[in-house]
């Protein structure tokens, strides 16, 4: 079994007032390419996919598209939600 382990993506994070959307898209493109190239069976995300509990729409959209692609490739996705990214109650 081939497992790709990642963590701390922080999608939606800005650098001061500058959006990091292009960096986030480049990372997700790399992740998909790497998963396909190495024929991974599972991807583990050990927390902090988003930077906040209310990520910008592009970050949620990218993640939804990525999960859809992985489901078509039959890649298992494990995600551990960190406390800092949980939505407020």
C-alpha positions as a Markdown table, in Angstrom:
| # | Residue | x | y | z |
|---|---|---|---|---|
| 1 | Unk | 0.0 | 0.0 | 0.0 |
| 2 | Unk | 1.3 | 3.4 | -0.9 |
| 3 | Unk | 0.4 | 6.2 | 1.5 |
| 4 | Unk | 1.0 | 10.0 | 0.9 |
| 5 | Unk | 1.1 | 11.8 | 4.2 |
| 6 | Unk | 0.5 | 15.6 | 4.4 |
| 7 | Unk | -0.5 | 18.2 | 6.9 |
| 8 | Unk | -1.0 | 21.9 | 7.5 |
| 9 | Unk | -2.2 | 23.1 | 4.1 |
| 10 | Unk | -3.8 | 26.2 | 5.6 |
| 11 | Unk | -5.9 | 26.8 | 2.5 |
| 12 | Unk | -7.4 | 30.3 | 2.5 |
| 13 | Unk | -4.5 | 31.9 | 4.4 |
| 14 | Unk | -3.3 | 35.3 | 3.3 |
| 15 | Unk | 0.2 | 36.6 | 3.7 |
| 16 | Unk | -0.5 | 39.9 | 5.4 |
| 17 | Unk | -3.1 | 41.2 | 3.0 |
| 18 | Unk | -2.0 | 39.3 | -0.1 |
| 19 | Unk | -4.0 | 36.2 | -1.2 |
| 20 | Unk | -2.1 | 32.9 | -1.4 |
| 21 | Unk | -4.7 | 31.4 | -3.7 |
| 22 | Unk | -2.3 | 30.8 | -6.6 |
| 23 | Unk | 0.1 | 29.0 | -4.2 |
| 24 | Unk | -2.7 | 26.9 | -2.9 |
| 25 | Unk | -3.8 | 25.9 | -6.4 |
| 26 | Unk | -0.2 | 25.0 | -7.3 |
| 27 | Unk | 0.1 | 22.8 | -4.2 |
| 28 | Unk | -3.2 | 21.0 | -4.9 |
| 29 | Unk | -2.1 | 20.5 | -8.6 |
| 30 | Unk | 1.2 | 19.1 | -7.3 |
| 31 | Unk | -0.6 | 16.8 | -4.8 |
| 32 | Unk | -2.9 | 15.3 | -7.5 |
| 33 | Unk | 0.0 | 14.8 | -9.9 |
| 34 | Unk | 2.1 | 13.2 | -7.2 |
| 35 | Unk | -0.7 | 10.9 | -6.2 |
| 36 | Unk | -1.3 | 9.8 | -9.8 |
| 37 | Unk | 2.4 | 9.4 | -10.7 |
| 38 | Unk | 3.2 | 7.3 | -7.6 |
| 39 | Unk | -0.2 | 5.5 | -7.7 |
| 40 | Unk | -1.0 | 6.1 | -4.1 |
| 41 | Unk | -3.7 | 4.1 | -2.4 |
| 42 | Unk | -4.4 | 6.6 | 0.4 |
| 43 | Unk | -3.7 | 10.2 | 1.3 |
| 44 | Unk | -3.5 | 11.2 | 5.0 |
| 45 | Unk | -4.0 | 14.8 | 5.9 |
| 46 | Unk | -3.0 | 15.3 | 9.5 |
| 47 | Unk | -4.9 | 18.5 | 10.1 |
| 48 | Unk | -5.2 | 22.1 | 9.2 |
| 49 | Unk | -6.6 | 21.8 | 5.6 |
| 50 | Unk | -8.1 | 25.3 | 6.1 |
| 51 | Unk | -6.6 | 28.2 | 7.9 |
| 52 | Unk | -9.8 | 29.2 | 9.7 |
| 53 | Unk | -13.2 | 27.6 | 10.5 |
| 54 | Unk | -14.7 | 29.8 | 7.8 |
| 55 | Unk | -12.4 | 29.5 | 4.7 |
| 56 | Unk | -12.9 | 31.6 | 1.6 |
| 57 | Unk | -15.1 | 30.0 | -1.1 |
| 58 | Unk | -12.2 | 29.2 | -3.4 |
| 59 | Unk | -10.5 | 27.1 | -0.7 |
| 60 | Unk | -13.7 | 25.1 | -0.1 |
| 61 | Unk | -14.2 | 24.7 | -3.9 |
| 62 | Unk | -10.7 | 23.5 | -4.5 |
| 63 | Unk | -11.1 | 20.9 | -1.8 |
| 64 | Unk | -14.4 | 19.7 | -3.1 |
| 65 | Unk | -13.0 | 19.3 | -6.6 |
| 66 | Unk | -9.9 | 17.5 | -5.3 |
| 67 | Unk | -12.0 | 15.0 | -3.3 |
| 68 | Unk | -14.2 | 14.4 | -6.3 |
| 69 | Unk | -11.1 | 13.5 | -8.4 |
| 70 | Unk | -9.7 | 11.3 | -5.7 |
| 71 | Unk | -13.0 | 9.4 | -5.5 |
| 72 | Unk | -12.8 | 8.7 | -9.2 |
| 73 | Unk | -9.2 | 7.4 | -8.8 |
| 74 | Unk | -10.3 | 5.2 | -5.8 |
| 75 | Unk | -7.9 | 7.0 | -3.5 |
| 76 | Unk | -8.8 | 6.8 | 0.2 |
| 77 | Unk | -8.7 | 10.2 | 2.0 |
| 78 | Unk | -8.2 | 10.5 | 5.8 |
| 79 | Unk | -8.4 | 13.8 | 7.4 |
| 80 | Unk | -7.8 | 14.8 | 11.0 |
| 81 | Unk | -9.5 | 18.1 | 12.0 |
| 82 | Unk | -7.4 | 20.3 | 14.2 |
| 83 | Unk | -9.0 | 22.4 | 16.9 |
| 84 | Unk | -8.0 | 25.7 | 15.3 |
| 85 | Unk | -10.0 | 25.0 | 12.1 |
| 86 | Unk | -13.2 | 23.9 | 13.7 |
| 87 | Unk | -16.2 | 26.1 | 13.1 |
| 88 | Unk | -17.3 | 28.2 | 16.0 |
| 89 | Unk | -20.3 | 26.8 | 17.9 |
